[in-house]
Structure formats: structure tokens, C-alpha cells
Amino acid sequence: MPEISLAFGSNSIATVSTIGAALLELSIDSKQLITRPRDPLKIFAGSVLAPWQNRLAKGKWVDSDGQVRSLPINESDLNNALHGMVFEADFSIREQTANKVTLGTLLAGQTGYPYSLDIEVTYELKEHGLWCGFAVTNNSKTAAPLAVGFHPYFSIGNAGDASLLIPAASYYTQDANKIPVSKHSVDGTAFDFRSEKSLADAKLDDYFTDLVATDDDFISRLETPDWTLELRQSAELSHLVVYLTHEYESDGGRVSAIALEPATAPANALNSKEDLAYIEPAETFVGSWSVRLAAE
């Protein structure tokens, strides 16, 4: 699996794969935020998710002409098409410096998704953090429906010592196949993370939205005994998927990790149409997210 190593100063490094443009490893100011996974593709670790993110129910959706489109099921136990079409695509390096890389891939139209897209992703190490931007251009002759997401896992050590803040006013209930059913206020529920909350005994595989912005960005906060990071999402990334696992397989064994997944739309958006972007021919859809160590 070809990889790119980035560095900023002597204490910040990142490793990016050309498969799925996945962010595999990240250390900022000598703090390890992302631990290299043993099998990245198995858990979609760090991958770019497009032209849909998360789950597509039964792998089917209806396009603007009323035609039912079918896509391969890759989550067989729940009968879903999961995480788009580029998580295992080859991305080429389009630009690279010591601390920055831009990768791109062309998604050709096919029966299940008949649109041609140019998908470009940039990672840039900066002082105390990392910035990631995406640009998706529609090379088709008709408007293309699109949702974009990212799947970084952050290492948290003992989950009982970690805490999380998410500026989300709403969450989604799910059906038995983890497809969003309806949106509800987090008020008075276990899904209210608007004040920092311990991850001790938490069970999270959930969808959040109606994020409240600070300084034009949506800012979540993850704290461990060793570091505190801020995850910033641009306005386009108005959703956040949170998945906590205690079985993240690294070369050092199984550890606890939390996936904080910025997304432009909820799961199953090709069907619900909620926050689904429609990109006109030759138009480019852009957005960004970043992580930064908070001042001690």
C-alpha cells in the first residue's frame, strides 16, 4: 500500500495512503492522535467516503428521473452499501511538499451511480494541527447527487479517562439496520454532548446534526489525560458520526478508539435527500475539517 509521509517541524508527522486517500497515522507535537491500524480497509480507517457516506439502505436509491439504482452490498449483516465507492480507490499524488499532499481520483460513472466525478483531497500539517480539504468536481452532463464524509479514528487509551463535547442539538434514531429514521432534540437524552461528557460506559455508533457554529466552524472537543484536541468542521460538513470501539486493532494489539466522522449529509442521504448536495456540470463542491491540539 503506497504511503506518503508528511512532517511539520520535528514533532508532527502524518502518514497518508494512496488507497482511499486514508489518513493512517497522526502525531502532533509528539502526541499520538491516530494510531496506525493493522488492517485499514477492514475498518475504513481514515478513508474518504464518497459519493455517499455511511450506510445506503439495501444498496438501492432512486435518482432524479425516478430510476431505481442498485449498488453492491458490503455490509451483508445489515444489508447496506457502506461508505461510498472510493475508500479502496487508487488516488494519485497531484501535489506534494514536506508538510502537504494533494491526492485525486476519477470516479467513472456506472449503472449504480451514473455520474463522473473528480475527487481531490488535501492534507496539510500545520502548527499544532492538521487541515484536510476536499474538492469534488462534476464531469458529467447532468447534476450529480453527492454526500462526502471522512473516517478518522482517534486513539483514546482508557475510555473511562476520556471525555467528549459535540455542539449538536439533534440526533437520529435508527432502525435495526442502523439507518436513520427520524431526527430528535438531544435535550434530556444520553445524546446531549453539548457539555463535556465522560466516555466511561458510553456506547456510541450514532448520527448527530444541527451543529452550532463557533467562529464559523462546528467545533467538537475530545479530551484524554495526555491531550485535548479540537475537531473543526466547515459549514458544508454539517453532520457528525461518532463511533466508539474498544477493539481497534493496531500493531500493538487492541485499543480503544473513537471515530469522529465529519459528513455533509446523514446516512442514507441518497434516499432521504436530506442535505444531499447536487453538483451541476463543471461545478466543484468544497469543504474542510481540521484537528488542532488545544493549549494546555
Secondary structure in CASP SS format (residue, H / E / C, confidence):
PFRMAT SS
TARGET T0000
AUTHOR 0000-0000-0000
METHOD secondary structure of the structure
MODEL  1
M C 1.00
P C 1.00
E E 1.00
I E 1.00
S E 1.00
L E 1.00
A E 1.00
F E 1.00
G C 1.00
S C 1.00
N C 1.00
S E 1.00
I E 1.00
A E 1.00
T E 1.00
V E 1.00
S E 1.00
T C 1.00
I E 1.00
G C 1.00
A C 1.00
A C 1.00
L E 1.00
L E 1.00
E E 1.00
L E 1.00
S E 1.00
I E 1.00
D C 1.00
S C 1.00
K E 1.00
Q E 1.00
L E 1.00
I E 1.00
T C 1.00
R C 1.00
P E 1.00
R C 1.00
D C 1.00
P H 1.00
L H 1.00
K H 1.00
I H 1.00
F C 1.00
A C 1.00
G C 1.00
S C 1.00
V E 1.00
L E 1.00
A C 1.00
P C 1.00
W C 1.00
Q C 1.00
N C 1.00
R E 1.00
L E 1.00
A E 1.00
K C 1.00
G C 1.00
K E 1.00
W E 1.00
V E 1.00
D C 1.00
S C 1.00
D C 1.00
G C 1.00
Q C 1.00
V E 1.00
R E 1.00
S E 1.00
L C 1.00
P C 1.00
I C 1.00
N C 1.00
E E 1.00
S C 1.00
D C 1.00
L C 1.00
N C 1.00
N E 1.00
A E 1.00
L E 1.00
H C 1.00
G C 1.00
M C 1.00
V C 1.00
F C 1.00
E C 1.00
A C 1.00
D E 1.00
F C 1.00
S E 1.00
I E 1.00
R E 1.00
E E 1.00
Q E 1.00
T C 1.00
A C 1.00
N C 1.00
K E 1.00
V E 1.00
T E 1.00
L E 1.00
G E 1.00
T E 1.00
L E 1.00
L E 1.00
A C 1.00
G C 1.00
Q E 1.00
T C 1.00
G C 1.00
Y E 1.00
P C 1.00
Y C 1.00
S C 1.00
L E 1.00
D E 1.00
I E 1.00
E E 1.00
V E 1.00
T E 1.00
Y E 1.00
E E 1.00
L E 1.00
K E 1.00
E C 1.00
H C 1.00
G E 1.00
L E 1.00
W E 1.00
C E 1.00
G E 1.00
F E 1.00
A E 1.00
V E 1.00
T E 1.00
N E 1.00
N C 1.00
S C 1.00
K C 1.00
T C 1.00
A C 1.00
A E 1.00
P E 1.00
L E 1.00
A C 1.00
V C 1.00
G E 1.00
F E 1.00
H C 1.00
P C 1.00
Y E 1.00
F E 1.00
S E 1.00
I C 1.00
G C 1.00
N C 1.00
A H 1.00
G H 1.00
D H 1.00
A C 1.00
S E 1.00
L E 1.00
L E 1.00
I C 1.00
P C 1.00
A E 1.00
A E 1.00
S E 1.00
Y E 1.00
Y E 1.00
T E 1.00
Q E 1.00
D C 1.00
A C 1.00
N C 1.00
K C 1.00
I C 1.00
P E 1.00
V E 1.00
S E 1.00
K E 1.00
H E 1.00
S E 1.00
V C 1.00
D C 1.00
G C 1.00
T C 1.00
A C 1.00
F C 1.00
D C 1.00
F C 1.00
R C 1.00
S C 1.00
E C 1.00
K E 1.00
S E 1.00
L C 1.00
A C 1.00
D C 1.00
A C 1.00
K C 1.00
L C 1.00
D E 1.00
D E 1.00
Y E 1.00
F E 1.00
T E 1.00
D E 1.00
L E 1.00
V C 1.00
A E 1.00
T E 1.00
D C 1.00
D C 1.00
D E 1.00
F E 1.00
I E 1.00
S E 1.00
R E 1.00
L E 1.00
E E 1.00
T C 1.00
P C 1.00
D C 1.00
W C 1.00
T E 1.00
L E 1.00
E E 1.00
L E 1.00
R E 1.00
Q E 1.00
S C 1.00
A C 1.00
E C 1.00
L C 1.00
S C 1.00
H E 1.00
L E 1.00
V E 1.00
V E 1.00
Y E 1.00
L E 1.00
T E 1.00
H E 1.00
E E 1.00
Y E 1.00
E E 1.00
S E 1.00
D C 1.00
G C 1.00
G E 1.00
R E 1.00
V E 1.00
S E 1.00
A E 1.00
I E 1.00
A E 1.00
L E 1.00
E E 1.00
P E 1.00
A E 1.00
T C 1.00
A C 1.00
P C 1.00
A C 1.00
N C 1.00
A H 1.00
L H 1.00
N H 1.00
S H 1.00
K C 1.00
E C 1.00
D C 1.00
L C 1.00
A E 1.00
Y E 1.00
I E 1.00
E C 1.00
P C 1.00
A C 1.00
E C 1.00
T E 1.00
F E 1.00
V E 1.00
G E 1.00
S E 1.00
W E 1.00
S E 1.00
V E 1.00
R E 1.00
L E 1.00
A C 1.00
A C 1.00
E C 1.00
END
